[in-house]
Amino acid sequence: MRIRHADPARDSAGCAAIYAPFVTDSAISFEEEVPTVPDFAARIGRIQLTHPWIVAECEQRLAGFAYGCPHRERAAYRWAAEVSVYVDPSFHRRGVGRALYQALLELLTEQGLWVACAGIALPNEASVALHESLGFALVGVYRRIGYKAGAWWDVAWWQLELRSPADCPPAEPRPPGPLQ
């Protein structure tokens, strides 16, 4: 498996193909329309201005992707990132999601971020297990927060401290760096 920063021109079609079933066939994503390949390329490029978007290649094809993005818009949240990972179903249970998340969390820590947050539409036992295994802790559940596919869905929020809390003001976050 090779993990690298995404290239919007090269990887947007593969990321869109991986993501599409999560939009059309589940409530894992609350999007209702599958983004086009150009929309995905723009999304990757926009996010990479401030946060990492990485991909995993296995067997000469895209196996999954993960990214961080701002958790909220207010300035005081700039040390927190919302994180997501999506893996092609043919690569499930092969460690792709874990490897992507480990690389992503390391990049976010190197950027100077302090907290990673993940929203998980429930039920989703596999995603809950992955997040718990990486040290994320449940912080709350929004009840019936999203309506999709004729049903209301809960979203659980999970949080991981990337570094120990400090009383002093934190340094400003830096742009994403290279993978090690």
OpenMM code with the backbone's topology and positions (N, CA, C; nanometers):
from openmm import Vec3, app, unit

residues = "MET ARG ILE ARG HIS ALA ASP PRO ALA ARG ASP SER ALA GLY CYS ALA ALA ILE TYR ALA PRO PHE VAL THR ASP SER ALA ILE SER PHE GLU GLU GLU VAL PRO THR VAL PRO ASP PHE ALA ALA ARG ILE GLY ARG ILE GLN LEU THR HIS PRO TRP ILE VAL ALA GLU CYS GLU GLN ARG LEU ALA GLY PHE ALA TYR GLY CYS PRO HIS ARG GLU ARG ALA ALA TYR ARG TRP ALA ALA GLU VAL SER VAL TYR VAL ASP PRO SER PHE HIS ARG ARG GLY VAL GLY ARG ALA LEU TYR GLN ALA LEU LEU GLU LEU LEU THR GLU GLN GLY LEU TRP VAL ALA CYS ALA GLY ILE ALA LEU PRO ASN GLU ALA SER VAL ALA LEU HIS GLU SER LEU GLY PHE ALA LEU VAL GLY VAL TYR ARG ARG ILE GLY TYR LYS ALA GLY ALA TRP TRP ASP VAL ALA TRP TRP GLN LEU GLU LEU ARG SER PRO ALA ASP CYS PRO PRO ALA GLU PRO ARG PRO PRO GLY PRO LEU GLN".split()
positions = [
    Vec3(0.0852, -0.1179, 0.0000),
    Vec3(0.0000, 0.0000, 0.0000),
    Vec3(0.0892, 0.1234, 0.0000),
    Vec3(0.0533, 0.2193, -0.0815),
    Vec3(0.1246, 0.3470, -0.0875),
    Vec3(0.0265, 0.4579, -0.0513),
    Vec3(0.0651, 0.5415, 0.0446),
    Vec3(-0.0178, 0.6560, 0.0842),
    Vec3(0.0548, 0.7822, 0.0415),
    Vec3(-0.0191, 0.8717, -0.0225),
    Vec3(0.0397, 0.9961, -0.0728),
    Vec3(-0.0661, 1.1062, -0.0710),
    Vec3(-0.0184, 1.2297, -0.0859),
    Vec3(-0.1115, 1.3416, -0.0991),
    Vec3(-0.1882, 1.3253, -0.2302),
    Vec3(-0.3156, 1.3601, -0.2286),
    Vec3(-0.3981, 1.3520, -0.3485),
    Vec3(-0.3546, 1.4576, -0.4493),
    Vec3(-0.3652, 1.4232, -0.5757),
    Vec3(-0.3473, 1.5152, -0.6870),
    Vec3(-0.4862, 1.5362, -0.7459),
    Vec3(-0.5425, 1.6574, -0.7361),
    Vec3(-0.6804, 1.6769, -0.7826),
    Vec3(-0.7055, 1.6285, -0.9251),
    Vec3(-0.6141, 1.6553, -1.0170),
    Vec3(-0.6341, 1.6151, -1.1562),
    Vec3(-0.6267, 1.4629, -1.1724),
    Vec3(-0.5363, 1.4011, -1.1007),
    Vec3(-0.5119, 1.2566, -1.1151),
    Vec3(-0.6098, 1.1722, -1.0348),
    Vec3(-0.6526, 1.2210, -0.9175),
    Vec3(-0.7256, 1.1363, -0.8231),
    Vec3(-0.8739, 1.1667, -0.8081),
    Vec3(-0.9212, 1.2755, -0.8674),
    Vec3(-1.0612, 1.3131, -0.8440),
    Vec3(-1.1585, 1.2081, -0.8969),
    Vec3(-1.1317, 1.1473, -1.0115),
    Vec3(-1.2231, 1.0447, -1.0652),
    Vec3(-1.2267, 0.9229, -0.9737),
    Vec3(-1.1106, 0.8791, -0.9250),
    Vec3(-1.1068, 0.7646, -0.8347),
    Vec3(-1.1739, 0.7925, -0.7017),
    Vec3(-1.1510, 0.9107, -0.6462),
    Vec3(-1.2165, 0.9476, -0.5197),
    Vec3(-1.3674, 0.9559, -0.5385),
    Vec3(-1.4107, 1.0150, -0.6494),
    Vec3(-1.5544, 1.0262, -0.6759),
    Vec3(-1.6182, 0.8885, -0.6897),
    Vec3(-1.5486, 0.7960, -0.7544),
    Vec3(-1.6023, 0.6604, -0.7717),
    Vec3(-1.6132, 0.5873, -0.6380),
    Vec3(-1.5150, 0.6056, -0.5508),
    Vec3(-1.5198, 0.5432, -0.4181),
    Vec3(-1.6343, 0.6032, -0.3367),
    Vec3(-1.6505, 0.7339, -0.3454),
    Vec3(-1.7476, 0.8061, -0.2642),
    Vec3(-1.8916, 0.7843, -0.3091),
    Vec3(-1.9143, 0.7677, -0.4384),
    Vec3(-2.0498, 0.7631, -0.4952),
    Vec3(-2.1435, 0.6660, -0.4232),
    Vec3(-2.1052, 0.5396, -0.3972),
    Vec3(-2.1992, 0.4492, -0.3305),
    Vec3(-2.2359, 0.4920, -0.1882),
    Vec3(-2.1480, 0.5668, -0.1232),
    Vec3(-2.1788, 0.6150, 0.0105),
    Vec3(-2.2878, 0.7224, 0.0051),
    Vec3(-2.2980, 0.7907, -0.1092),
    Vec3(-2.4025, 0.8909, -0.1299),
    Vec3(-2.5317, 0.8239, -0.1752),
    Vec3(-2.5222, 0.7348, -0.2739),
    Vec3(-2.6427, 0.6785, -0.3366),
    Vec3(-2.7045, 0.5630, -0.2597),
    Vec3(-2.6242, 0.4863, -0.1863),
    Vec3(-2.6728, 0.3608, -0.1279),
    Vec3(-2.6747, 0.3574, 0.0238),
    Vec3(-2.6455, 0.4699, 0.0898),
    Vec3(-2.6383, 0.4677, 0.2355),
    Vec3(-2.6639, 0.6069, 0.2917),
    Vec3(-2.6664, 0.6138, 0.4222),
    Vec3(-2.6728, 0.7428, 0.4918),
    Vec3(-2.5380, 0.7749, 0.5549),
    Vec3(-2.4335, 0.7053, 0.5133),
    Vec3(-2.3003, 0.7355, 0.5662),
    Vec3(-2.2614, 0.8778, 0.5290),
    Vec3(-2.2906, 0.9180, 0.4055),
    Vec3(-2.2757, 1.0574, 0.3648),
    Vec3(-2.4149, 1.1184, 0.3593),
    Vec3(-2.4270, 1.2400, 0.4073),
    Vec3(-2.5558, 1.3089, 0.4004),
    Vec3(-2.5732, 1.3859, 0.2701),
    Vec3(-2.4775, 1.3780, 0.1798),
    Vec3(-2.4990, 1.4381, 0.0486),
    Vec3(-2.6058, 1.3568, -0.0228),
    Vec3(-2.6844, 1.4243, -0.1050),
    Vec3(-2.7908, 1.3561, -0.1782),
    Vec3(-2.7592, 1.3401, -0.3256),
    Vec3(-2.6655, 1.4185, -0.3769),
    Vec3(-2.6220, 1.4105, -0.5163),
    Vec3(-2.4733, 1.3766, -0.5170),
    Vec3(-2.4355, 1.2829, -0.6019),
    Vec3(-2.2942, 1.2469, -0.6141),
    Vec3(-2.2204, 1.3630, -0.6806),
    Vec3(-2.1129, 1.4129, -0.6188),
    Vec3(-2.0370, 1.5208, -0.6823),
    Vec3(-1.9753, 1.4721, -0.8139),
    Vec3(-1.9700, 1.5607, -0.9114),
    Vec3(-1.9053, 1.5274, -1.0382),
    Vec3(-1.7541, 1.5208, -1.0182),
    Vec3(-1.6850, 1.4662, -1.1160),
    Vec3(-1.5388, 1.4609, -1.1088),
    Vec3(-1.4805, 1.6020, -1.1002),
    Vec3(-1.5246, 1.6991, -1.1819),
    Vec3(-1.4713, 1.8356, -1.1640),
    Vec3(-1.5031, 1.8948, -1.0261),
    Vec3(-1.6217, 1.8645, -0.9733),
    Vec3(-1.6548, 1.9115, -0.8388),
    Vec3(-1.5594, 1.8501, -0.7363),
    Vec3(-1.5279, 1.7215, -0.7539),
    Vec3(-1.4366, 1.6547, -0.6608),
    Vec3(-1.2965, 1.7134, -0.6710),
    Vec3(-1.2509, 1.7417, -0.7926),
    Vec3(-1.1186, 1.8026, -0.8104),
    Vec3(-1.1132, 1.9377, -0.7400),
    Vec3(-1.2192, 2.0176, -0.7549),
    Vec3(-1.2239, 2.1479, -0.6879),
    Vec3(-1.2257, 2.1313, -0.5363),
    Vec3(-1.2999, 2.0331, -0.4881),
    Vec3(-1.3089, 2.0069, -0.3437),
    Vec3(-1.1716, 1.9696, -0.2882),
    Vec3(-1.1022, 1.8793, -0.3557),
    Vec3(-0.9681, 1.8391, -0.3104),
    Vec3(-0.8755, 1.9599, -0.3075),
    Vec3(-0.8738, 2.0368, -0.4159),
    Vec3(-0.7866, 2.1544, -0.4221),
    Vec3(-0.8172, 2.2563, -0.3148),
    Vec3(-0.9453, 2.2801, -0.2878),
    Vec3(-0.9859, 2.3770, -0.1848),
    Vec3(-0.9420, 2.3298, -0.0460),
    Vec3(-0.9652, 2.2045, -0.0161),
    Vec3(-0.9291, 2.1529, 0.1163),
    Vec3(-0.7778, 2.1531, 0.1351),
    Vec3(-0.7035, 2.1198, 0.0301),
    Vec3(-0.5579, 2.1127, 0.0427),
    Vec3(-0.4916, 2.2476, 0.0681),
    Vec3(-0.5653, 2.3561, 0.0539),
    Vec3(-0.5086, 2.4864, 0.0884),
    Vec3(-0.4786, 2.4959, 0.2377),
    Vec3(-0.5558, 2.4239, 0.3197),
    Vec3(-0.5386, 2.4347, 0.4648),
    Vec3(-0.5213, 2.3006, 0.5363),
    Vec3(-0.5631, 2.1906, 0.4735),
    Vec3(-0.5620, 2.0601, 0.5402),
    Vec3(-0.5203, 1.9510, 0.4420),
    Vec3(-0.4716, 1.8387, 0.4928),
    Vec3(-0.4320, 1.7308, 0.4025),
    Vec3(-0.5506, 1.6532, 0.3460),
    Vec3(-0.5343, 1.6101, 0.2227),
    Vec3(-0.6241, 1.5136, 0.1569),
    Vec3(-0.5297, 1.4084, 0.1009),
    Vec3(-0.5396, 1.2868, 0.1508),
    Vec3(-0.4468, 1.1819, 0.1112),
    Vec3(-0.5225, 1.0640, 0.0511),
    Vec3(-0.4503, 0.9850, -0.0274),
    Vec3(-0.5084, 0.8672, -0.0910),
    Vec3(-0.4191, 0.7466, -0.0640),
    Vec3(-0.4806, 0.6285, -0.0703),
    Vec3(-0.4069, 0.5029, -0.0601),
    Vec3(-0.4198, 0.4298, -0.1923),
    Vec3(-0.3063, 0.3819, -0.2424),
    Vec3(-0.3046, 0.3008, -0.3638),
    Vec3(-0.2691, 0.1580, -0.3259),
    Vec3(-0.3457, 0.0639, -0.3768),
    Vec3(-0.3196, -0.0782, -0.3589),
    Vec3(-0.3421, -0.1454, -0.4939),
    Vec3(-0.2554, -0.2370, -0.5264),
    Vec3(-0.2719, -0.3133, -0.6506),
    Vec3(-0.2917, -0.2206, -0.7697),
    Vec3(-0.2156, -0.1136, -0.7746),
    Vec3(-0.2167, -0.0132, -0.8810),
    Vec3(-0.3513, 0.0560, -0.9021),
    Vec3(-0.4298, 0.0663, -0.7966),
    Vec3(-0.5534, 0.1451, -0.8081),
    Vec3(-0.5832, 0.2132, -0.6752),
    Vec3(-0.6693, 0.3136, -0.6817),
    Vec3(-0.7064, 0.3886, -0.5624),
    Vec3(-0.7929, 0.3009, -0.4726),
    Vec3(-0.7505, 0.2842, -0.3486),
    Vec3(-0.8227, 0.1994, -0.2536),
    Vec3(-0.9040, 0.2816, -0.1546),
    Vec3(-0.8665, 0.4068, -0.1337),
    Vec3(-0.9389, 0.4899, -0.0385),
    Vec3(-0.8773, 0.6274, -0.0276),
    Vec3(-0.9459, 0.7134, 0.0465),
    Vec3(-0.8955, 0.8475, 0.0695),
    Vec3(-0.9392, 0.8947, 0.2076),
    Vec3(-0.8655, 0.9906, 0.2597),
    Vec3(-0.8977, 1.0521, 0.3886),
    Vec3(-0.8576, 1.1986, 0.3815),
    Vec3(-0.9283, 1.2793, 0.4591),
    Vec3(-0.8955, 1.4214, 0.4599),
    Vec3(-0.9368, 1.4830, 0.5920),
    Vec3(-0.8770, 1.5970, 0.6191),
    Vec3(-0.9185, 1.6816, 0.7294),
    Vec3(-0.9709, 1.8106, 0.6706),
    Vec3(-1.0578, 1.8768, 0.7424),
    Vec3(-1.1094, 2.0068, 0.6991),
    Vec3(-1.1428, 2.0866, 0.8248),
    Vec3(-1.1649, 2.2161, 0.8096),
    Vec3(-1.1994, 2.2943, 0.9293),
    Vec3(-1.3230, 2.2366, 0.9984),
    Vec3(-1.3159, 2.2299, 1.1305),
    Vec3(-1.4305, 2.1791, 1.2065),
    Vec3(-1.5445, 2.2795, 1.2057),
    Vec3(-1.5134, 2.4027, 1.2266),
    Vec3(-1.6115, 2.5119, 1.2260),
    Vec3(-1.5418, 2.6357, 1.1703),
    Vec3(-1.6193, 2.7382, 1.1382),
    Vec3(-1.5624, 2.8579, 1.0762),
    Vec3(-1.5040, 2.9578, 1.1750),
    Vec3(-1.5540, 2.9639, 1.2958),
    Vec3(-1.5075, 3.0639, 1.3917),
    Vec3(-1.3581, 3.0462, 1.4211),
    Vec3(-1.2889, 3.1565, 1.4399),
    Vec3(-1.1433, 3.1561, 1.4547),
    Vec3(-1.0941, 3.0663, 1.5678),
    Vec3(-1.1652, 3.0623, 1.6777),
    Vec3(-1.1188, 2.9844, 1.7929),
    Vec3(-1.1153, 2.8337, 1.7659),
    Vec3(-1.1828, 2.7895, 1.6591),
    Vec3(-1.1826, 2.6473, 1.6235),
    Vec3(-1.0661, 2.6086, 1.5325),
    Vec3(-0.9778, 2.6997, 1.4983),
    Vec3(-0.8770, 2.6713, 1.3964),
    Vec3(-0.7781, 2.5616, 1.4340),
    Vec3(-0.7762, 2.5195, 1.5591),
    Vec3(-0.6876, 2.4097, 1.6004),
    Vec3(-0.7587, 2.2744, 1.5984),
    Vec3(-0.8817, 2.2727, 1.5479),
    Vec3(-0.9589, 2.1481, 1.5398),
    Vec3(-0.9890, 2.1169, 1.3933),
    Vec3(-0.9822, 1.9905, 1.3584),
    Vec3(-1.0153, 1.9468, 1.2231),
    Vec3(-1.1230, 1.8400, 1.2295),
    Vec3(-1.2117, 1.8428, 1.1320),
    Vec3(-1.3050, 1.7324, 1.1124),
    Vec3(-1.2371, 1.6360, 1.0161),
    Vec3(-1.2443, 1.5077, 1.0441),
    Vec3(-1.1755, 1.4086, 0.9617),
    Vec3(-1.2744, 1.3072, 0.9051),
    Vec3(-1.2415, 1.2562, 0.7876),
    Vec3(-1.3239, 1.1551, 0.7214),
    Vec3(-1.2343, 1.0592, 0.6459),
    Vec3(-1.2806, 0.9363, 0.6339),
    Vec3(-1.2095, 0.8356, 0.5550),
    Vec3(-1.3127, 0.7537, 0.4785),
    Vec3(-1.2810, 0.7232, 0.3538),
    Vec3(-1.3674, 0.6414, 0.2683),
    Vec3(-1.2798, 0.5376, 0.1992),
    Vec3(-1.3234, 0.4121, 0.2038),
    Vec3(-1.2464, 0.3024, 0.1454),
    Vec3(-1.3346, 0.2268, 0.0468),
    Vec3(-1.2786, 0.1961, -0.0689),
    Vec3(-1.3475, 0.1143, -0.1683),
    Vec3(-1.3859, -0.0182, -0.1020),
    Vec3(-1.5121, -0.0600, -0.1140),
    Vec3(-1.5551, -0.1848, -0.0476),
    Vec3(-1.4699, -0.3068, -0.0812),
    Vec3(-1.4088, -0.3103, -0.1984),
    Vec3(-1.3245, -0.4259, -0.2316),
    Vec3(-1.1948, -0.4278, -0.1510),
    Vec3(-1.1666, -0.3206, -0.0795),
    Vec3(-1.0479, -0.3150, 0.0059),
    Vec3(-1.0826, -0.3096, 0.1545),
    Vec3(-1.2089, -0.3292, 0.1897),
    Vec3(-1.2470, -0.3297, 0.3309),
    Vec3(-1.1763, -0.4431, 0.4048),
    Vec3(-1.1519, -0.4178, 0.5334),
    Vec3(-1.0930, -0.5155, 0.6252),
    Vec3(-0.9506, -0.5565, 0.5847),
    Vec3(-0.8816, -0.4637, 0.5181),
    Vec3(-0.7423, -0.4879, 0.4779),
    Vec3(-0.6483, -0.3833, 0.5367),
    Vec3(-0.6972, -0.3019, 0.6301),
    Vec3(-0.6134, -0.2031, 0.6975),
    Vec3(-0.5980, -0.0709, 0.6237),
    Vec3(-0.6719, -0.0517, 0.5154),
    Vec3(-0.6588, 0.0720, 0.4377),
    Vec3(-0.7084, 0.1920, 0.5182),
    Vec3(-0.8268, 0.1800, 0.5778),
    Vec3(-0.8814, 0.2910, 0.6558),
    Vec3(-0.7916, 0.3283, 0.7725),
    Vec3(-0.7420, 0.2286, 0.8432),
    Vec3(-0.6521, 0.2540, 0.9572),
    Vec3(-0.5237, 0.3228, 0.9094),
    Vec3(-0.4634, 0.2738, 0.8026),
    Vec3(-0.3388, 0.3332, 0.7522),
    Vec3(-0.3610, 0.4779, 0.7075),
    Vec3(-0.4720, 0.5021, 0.6388),
    Vec3(-0.5031, 0.6393, 0.5966),
    Vec3(-0.5215, 0.7303, 0.7173),
    Vec3(-0.5992, 0.6852, 0.8145),
    Vec3(-0.6231, 0.7684, 0.9325),
    Vec3(-0.4942, 0.7933, 1.0112),
    Vec3(-0.4108, 0.6922, 1.0267),
    Vec3(-0.2862, 0.7123, 1.1000),
    Vec3(-0.1996, 0.8170, 1.0311),
    Vec3(-0.1888, 0.8096, 0.8985),
    Vec3(-0.1105, 0.9094, 0.8245),
    Vec3(-0.1744, 1.0475, 0.8356),
    Vec3(-0.3059, 1.0541, 0.8232),
    Vec3(-0.3764, 1.1822, 0.8322),
    Vec3(-0.3581, 1.2453, 0.9694),
    Vec3(-0.3760, 1.1676, 1.0747),
    Vec3(-0.3641, 1.2218, 1.2098),
    Vec3(-0.2226, 1.2707, 1.2375),
    Vec3(-0.1235, 1.2016, 1.1832),
    Vec3(0.0148, 1.2469, 1.1984),
    Vec3(0.0360, 1.3805, 1.1269),
    Vec3(-0.0179, 1.3936, 1.0071),
    Vec3(-0.0063, 1.5201, 0.9334),
    Vec3(-0.0751, 1.6345, 1.0068),
    Vec3(-0.1933, 1.6089, 1.0600),
    Vec3(-0.2651, 1.7136, 1.1339),
    Vec3(-0.1877, 1.7559, 1.2586),
    Vec3(-0.1277, 1.6590, 1.3270),
    Vec3(-0.0469, 1.6907, 1.4455),
    Vec3(0.0730, 1.7764, 1.4067),
    Vec3(0.1404, 1.7393, 1.2976),
    Vec3(0.2560, 1.8167, 1.2512),
    Vec3(0.2171, 1.9584, 1.2101),
    Vec3(0.0951, 1.9760, 1.1640),
    Vec3(0.0461, 2.1096, 1.1276),
    Vec3(0.0256, 2.1980, 1.2490),
    Vec3(0.0180, 2.1397, 1.3661),
    Vec3(-0.0073, 2.2173, 1.4869),
    Vec3(-0.1516, 2.2119, 1.5321),
    Vec3(-0.2286, 2.1176, 1.4777),
    Vec3(-0.3663, 2.1034, 1.5229),
    Vec3(-0.3704, 2.0248, 1.6533),
    Vec3(-0.4778, 2.0436, 1.7289),
    Vec3(-0.4872, 1.9853, 1.8617),
    Vec3(-0.5949, 1.8790, 1.8739),
    Vec3(-0.7004, 1.8879, 1.7931),
    Vec3(-0.8146, 1.7991, 1.8092),
    Vec3(-0.8645, 1.7538, 1.6722),
    Vec3(-0.8964, 1.6252, 1.6621),
    Vec3(-0.9626, 1.5704, 1.5433),
    Vec3(-1.1035, 1.5288, 1.5839),
    Vec3(-1.2023, 1.5661, 1.5032),
    Vec3(-1.3427, 1.5342, 1.5292),
    Vec3(-1.3970, 1.4536, 1.4120),
    Vec3(-1.4812, 1.3566, 1.4425),
    Vec3(-1.5411, 1.2741, 1.3375),
    Vec3(-1.6885, 1.2541, 1.3662),
    Vec3(-1.7707, 1.2796, 1.2665),
    Vec3(-1.9135, 1.2544, 1.2766),
    Vec3(-1.9455, 1.1224, 1.2082),
    Vec3(-2.0208, 1.0358, 1.2763),
    Vec3(-2.0547, 0.9045, 1.2226),
    Vec3(-2.2059, 0.8882, 1.2253),
    Vec3(-2.2655, 0.8756, 1.1058),
    Vec3(-2.4092, 0.8485, 1.0985),
    Vec3(-2.4335, 0.7078, 1.1534),
    Vec3(-2.5323, 0.6974, 1.2402),
    Vec3(-2.5590, 0.5701, 1.3076),
    Vec3(-2.6783, 0.4987, 1.2459),
    Vec3(-2.6738, 0.3656, 1.2442),
    Vec3(-2.5679, 0.2777, 1.2933),
    Vec3(-2.4569, 0.2603, 1.1902),
    Vec3(-2.3348, 0.2411, 1.2397),
    Vec3(-2.2191, 0.2140, 1.1552),
    Vec3(-2.1117, 0.1508, 1.2433),
    Vec3(-2.1304, 0.0228, 1.2745),
    Vec3(-2.0419, -0.0466, 1.3679),
    Vec3(-1.8963, -0.0464, 1.3222),
    Vec3(-1.8724, -0.0615, 1.1923),
    Vec3(-1.7346, -0.0670, 1.1433),
    Vec3(-1.6634, 0.0661, 1.1664),
    Vec3(-1.7306, 0.1767, 1.1386),
    Vec3(-1.6683, 0.3069, 1.1586),
    Vec3(-1.6473, 0.3365, 1.3061),
    Vec3(-1.7453, 0.3024, 1.3881),
    Vec3(-1.7294, 0.3209, 1.5331),
    Vec3(-1.6089, 0.2412, 1.5829),
    Vec3(-1.5967, 0.1163, 1.5409),
    Vec3(-1.4850, 0.0318, 1.5850),
    Vec3(-1.3512, 0.0894, 1.5402),
    Vec3(-1.3435, 0.1384, 1.4162),
    Vec3(-1.2189, 0.1978, 1.3678),
    Vec3(-1.1811, 0.3187, 1.4519),
    Vec3(-1.2754, 0.4091, 1.4742),
    Vec3(-1.2451, 0.5299, 1.5511),
    Vec3(-1.2051, 0.4965, 1.6948),
    Vec3(-1.2773, 0.4059, 1.7581),
    Vec3(-1.2408, 0.3680, 1.8954),
    Vec3(-1.1022, 0.3051, 1.8999),
    Vec3(-1.0684, 0.2234, 1.8013),
    Vec3(-0.9376, 0.1576, 1.8012),
    Vec3(-0.8238, 0.2578, 1.7855),
    Vec3(-0.8532, 0.3738, 1.7288),
    Vec3(-0.7518, 0.4776, 1.7118),
    Vec3(-0.7502, 0.5767, 1.8277),
    Vec3(-0.8368, 0.5563, 1.9266),
    Vec3(-0.8358, 0.6407, 2.0456),
    Vec3(-0.9417, 0.7490, 2.0490),
    Vec3(-1.0280, 0.7565, 1.9492),
    Vec3(-1.1364, 0.8547, 1.9515),
    Vec3(-1.2341, 0.8195, 2.0634),
    Vec3(-1.2879, 0.9216, 2.1270),
    Vec3(-1.3862, 0.9034, 2.2338),
    Vec3(-1.5183, 0.9690, 2.1927),
    Vec3(-1.6264, 0.9033, 2.2244),
    Vec3(-1.7588, 0.9569, 2.1969),
    Vec3(-1.7820, 1.0806, 2.2824),
    Vec3(-1.8266, 1.1903, 2.2198),
    Vec3(-1.8548, 1.3119, 2.2958),
    Vec3(-2.0018, 1.3503, 2.2913),
    Vec3(-2.0792, 1.2895, 2.2021),
    Vec3(-2.2215, 1.3202, 2.1999),
    Vec3(-2.2894, 1.2693, 2.0747),
    Vec3(-2.4217, 1.2729, 2.0786),
    Vec3(-2.5014, 1.2270, 1.9651),
    Vec3(-2.6064, 1.3324, 1.9327),
    Vec3(-2.6094, 1.3730, 1.8059),
    Vec3(-2.7183, 1.4561, 1.7564),
    Vec3(-2.8288, 1.3606, 1.7139),
    Vec3(-2.9429, 1.3700, 1.7769),
    Vec3(-3.0563, 1.2813, 1.7481),
    Vec3(-3.1356, 1.3331, 1.6287),
    Vec3(-3.1649, 1.2442, 1.5373),
    Vec3(-3.2475, 1.2756, 1.4206),
    Vec3(-3.2045, 1.4077, 1.3546),
    Vec3(-3.0755, 1.4210, 1.3310),
    Vec3(-3.0195, 1.5453, 1.2780),
    Vec3(-3.0232, 1.5515, 1.1256),
    Vec3(-3.0277, 1.4360, 1.0592),
    Vec3(-3.0287, 1.4343, 0.9136),
    Vec3(-3.1413, 1.3486, 0.8595),
    Vec3(-3.2029, 1.3950, 0.7525),
    Vec3(-3.3106, 1.3187, 0.6889),
    Vec3(-3.2633, 1.2786, 0.5508),
    Vec3(-3.2577, 1.1486, 0.5253),
    Vec3(-3.2134, 1.0968, 0.3965),
    Vec3(-3.2774, 0.9611, 0.3741),
    Vec3(-3.3113, 0.9319, 0.2502),
    Vec3(-3.3664, 0.8015, 0.2109),
    Vec3(-3.4916, 0.7669, 0.2917),
    Vec3(-3.5732, 0.8673, 0.3200),
    Vec3(-3.6999, 0.8438, 0.3871),
    Vec3(-3.6920, 0.8192, 0.5362),
    Vec3(-3.5779, 0.8513, 0.5978),
    Vec3(-3.5628, 0.8257, 0.7415),
    Vec3(-3.4790, 0.9355, 0.8062),
    Vec3(-3.5004, 0.9520, 0.9361),
    Vec3(-3.4169, 1.0405, 1.0181),
    Vec3(-3.2982, 0.9605, 1.0697),
    Vec3(-3.1814, 1.0260, 1.0741),
    Vec3(-3.0583, 0.9592, 1.1174),
    Vec3(-2.9928, 1.0365, 1.2312),
    Vec3(-2.9370, 0.9619, 1.3260),
    Vec3(-2.8550, 1.0193, 1.4324),
    Vec3(-2.7112, 1.0275, 1.3833),
    Vec3(-2.6371, 1.1239, 1.4370),
    Vec3(-2.4943, 1.1343, 1.4101),
    Vec3(-2.4216, 1.1427, 1.5437),
    Vec3(-2.3320, 1.0479, 1.5657),
    Vec3(-2.2471, 1.0494, 1.6851),
    Vec3(-2.1193, 1.1255, 1.6529),
    Vec3(-2.0746, 1.2040, 1.7487),
    Vec3(-1.9499, 1.2801, 1.7317),
    Vec3(-1.8423, 1.2214, 1.8218),
    Vec3(-1.7268, 1.2004, 1.7609),
    Vec3(-1.6112, 1.1414, 1.8259),
    Vec3(-1.4971, 1.2408, 1.8201),
    Vec3(-1.4123, 1.2386, 1.9219),
    Vec3(-1.3030, 1.3347, 1.9318),
    Vec3(-1.1752, 1.2636, 1.9742),
    Vec3(-1.0638, 1.3103, 1.9175),
    Vec3(-0.9318, 1.2597, 1.9538),
    Vec3(-0.8416, 1.3784, 1.9804),
    Vec3(-0.7807, 1.3824, 2.0983),
    Vec3(-0.6820, 1.4859, 2.1274),
    Vec3(-0.5520, 1.4448, 2.0608),
    Vec3(-0.4996, 1.5309, 1.9754),
    Vec3(-0.3764, 1.5027, 1.9029),
    Vec3(-0.2526, 1.5350, 1.9850),
    Vec3(-0.2692, 1.6143, 2.0888),
    Vec3(-0.1592, 1.6515, 2.1797),
    Vec3(-0.2201, 1.6846, 2.3144),
    Vec3(-0.1393, 1.6879, 2.4173),
    Vec3(-0.1880, 1.7186, 2.5515),
    Vec3(-0.2297, 1.8644, 2.5599),
    Vec3(-0.3377, 1.8900, 2.6322),
    Vec3(-0.3812, 2.0296, 2.6465),
    Vec3(-0.2749, 2.1135, 2.7168),
    Vec3(-0.2695, 2.2405, 2.6810),
    Vec3(-0.1734, 2.3330, 2.7423),
    Vec3(-0.2474, 2.4599, 2.7816),
    Vec3(-0.1987, 2.5247, 2.8854),
    Vec3(-0.2599, 2.6493, 2.9303),
    Vec3(-0.2129, 2.7687, 2.8475),
    Vec3(-0.0985, 2.7552, 2.7817),
    Vec3(-0.0450, 2.8673, 2.7047),
    Vec3(-0.1125, 2.8732, 2.5674),
    Vec3(-0.1106, 2.9890, 2.5030),
    Vec3(-0.1709, 2.9987, 2.3699),
    Vec3(-0.0971, 2.9079, 2.2711),
    Vec3(-0.1709, 2.8351, 2.1899),
    Vec3(-0.1056, 2.7468, 2.0925),
    Vec3(-0.0488, 2.8268, 1.9751),
    Vec3(0.0540, 2.7699, 1.9112),
    Vec3(0.1081, 2.8312, 1.7898),
    Vec3(0.0045, 2.8193, 1.6784),
    Vec3(0.0110, 2.9099, 1.5832),
    Vec3(-0.0821, 2.9057, 1.4708),
    Vec3(-0.0610, 2.7772, 1.3900),
    Vec3(-0.1692, 2.7156, 1.3437),
    Vec3(-0.1557, 2.5977, 1.2582),
    Vec3(-0.0805, 2.6342, 1.1292),
    Vec3(-0.0067, 2.5356, 1.0767),
    Vec3(0.0710, 2.5534, 0.9540),
    Vec3(0.0001, 2.4839, 0.8375),
    Vec3(0.0400, 2.5139, 0.7164),
    Vec3(-0.0159, 2.4411, 0.6011),
    Vec3(0.0240, 2.2936, 0.6077),
    Vec3(-0.0477, 2.2075, 0.5341),
    Vec3(-0.0126, 2.0649, 0.5333),
    Vec3(0.1301, 2.0437, 0.4861),
    Vec3(0.1973, 1.9475, 0.5494),
    Vec3(0.3332, 1.9149, 0.5124),
    Vec3(0.3417, 1.7848, 0.4334),
    Vec3(0.4630, 1.7439, 0.3969),
    Vec3(0.4803, 1.6205, 0.3193),
    Vec3(0.4572, 1.4968, 0.4056),
    Vec3(0.4229, 1.3874, 0.3418),
    Vec3(0.4125, 1.2588, 0.4118),
    Vec3(0.5521, 1.2096, 0.4417),
    Vec3(0.5688, 1.1445, 0.5548),
    Vec3(0.7001, 1.0931, 0.5939),
    Vec3(0.7292, 0.9608, 0.5274),
] * unit.nanometer
topology = app.Topology()
chain = topology.addChain("A")
for resn in residues:
    res = topology.addResidue(resn, chain)
    for name in ("N", "CA", "C"):
        topology.addAtom(name, app.Element.getBySymbol(name[0]), res)
